[in-house]
């Protein structure tokens, strides 16, 4: 009888604490493991499911920067631009050494429309913010490549800089970015159709690169 009771106790302990090794019940979720699961979903295009995982991670550790980073990129993919910017801001607040959130902010700011009352006298504020984010990203990694979507890299950031400078009417700065990207056409700032030629070059690069 004692042997039977002891065996039952051992089984209970194993069920409670796990057997360890490969036969165990698996590790307890952490902010890191949930964030990794979120990125796996992100890479599969499951952005809403990824958001759920990133939020779970933040529920365990609200200082875990990469979870906010994942939220920022996922919300951007869903065109939830305000939510994206808020998440990137929290990522930066918790770790301002990362290039990712600044890179992610760059296209979001380019496409963002600030509340009308806040910038009534400045319709180019979103371009300023895009340029500032781009410069921060490139200062951290001049050859930036987003590890969870390698189609977005430093070339896209320079393209958005060209678009933003053009939107601000800073054609000379836009030309610098266009030349950096290796545009092979002829551009003449003295031409009477110079702005349109530059716009066409940026559009051509956009088709080639993306961004």
Secondary structure by P-SEA (a helix, b strand, c coil): caaaaaaaaaaaaaaaccccccccccccccaaaaaaaaaaaaaacaaaaaaaaaaaaaaacccaaaaaaaaaaaaaaacaaaaaaaaaaaaaaaccccaaaaaaaaaaaaaccccccccccccaaaaaaaaaaaaaaaaacccccccccccccaaaaaaaaaaaaaaacaaaaaaaaaaaacccbbbbccccaaaaaaaaaaaaaaaaccc
